[in-house]
Amino acid sequence: MTSGQSTATPGYLVRPAGEGDIDAIVAYEIEIARASFADEAITDPRLHRKRVSGALGRPGEITLVAAADALPAAALGWAWLSARTNSLTGERYGNFRSLAVSDVADRSLIGEALLAAVLAAADQAGLRQLTGKVHAGNLGMRALYRKFGFTATHLTMERRVPEGRAGQP
């Protein structure tokens, strides 16, 4: 899907994100940050607005929203994939930045429609490898990734050390 195209799933439309979607997208980005980083989440709407506004319509950025056919202006979901270049090999790949869907009855269907549209746009852009991070506790996104052929390739381990306990198990 190129920036001007839309795809349809019965009852829903996936279309390029636009300026009118920014408020909804910022809310999704804050929700994603909270789910991924809990108390350390960056939730300043101004920062998310600047980041998202810079991506909309920019070459190499796939930014899509899903909406109900009856309310095409209201974003029920959001997806963002950035084209990147591997600094060592020079190969282009897609970095999945975001995918979020409102808590509605057809949430899974909308998520599948968004991911399918992102994959189609990535294919058109010639991106043959896609990567994405997902929080270990985000079982819904992990299942969605698996459904579309993604496999786990890396695991990030993290340890938080309380003040004064450095080096202790």
Buried (B, 14 or more C-beta within 10 A) or exposed (E): BEBEBEBEBEEBBBBBBBEEBBEBBBBBBBBBBBBBEEEEBEEEEEBBBEBBBEBBEEEBBBBBBBBBEEEEEBBBBBBBBBBBEEEEEEEBBBBBBBBBBBEEEBBEBBBBBBBBBBBBBBEEBEBEEBEBEBEEEBEBBBEBBEEEEBEEEEEEEEEEEEEEEEEEE
